[in-house]
Amino acid sequence: MIEEPGVVLAVDGQDVWVATQRKTTCGSCAAKAACGQGIINSLSADHKPHTIKVRSDLYLQAGDQVTLGISEDSLIRGAMLVYMLPLLAMFAAAVAVNAFNAAEPWVILAALVGFLGGAIWVRLFSARYMDETTMQPVVLRAQIVLNTAPEV
């Protein structure tokens, strides 16, 4: 199970909106000053939290600290789908057109069309399985904030 900490922003019935912060390993790397990836991460304007909707049976309130989890299997399947399918479609289209001894511009065009077709296929496939329970993150643990305000 892959875990990620987050903070509850809002609760809507059994749905909980959780904010998570993108983390990189550059902060603990000794070569971050000389690394291109570290420089790009420091210049990135995307420091805002990512919001995700999670279904939970726990009684949660805004401000509660939670730990979200997703299975390794669903993460690997999703990554393979998103990254590999467009590339495989691109290579298949380029090889198919190249088999007809087409000129290089036609092979490049076929590769672009194959990549876009694979990306559209991923979009349709992911929309179809968006609500599948095995692909959804779950709340593993919660640290509930107690309201200590005095009653008047």
PyMOL commands that set and color helices and strands:
alter all, ss='L'
color gray80, all
select helices_A, chain A and resi 26-28+36-43+72-98+104-128+133-135
alter helices_A, ss='H'
color red, helices_A
select strands_A, chain A and resi 2-12+15-20+50-55+65-70+138-143
alter strands_A, ss='S'
color yellow, strands_A
deselect
rebuild
show_as cartoon
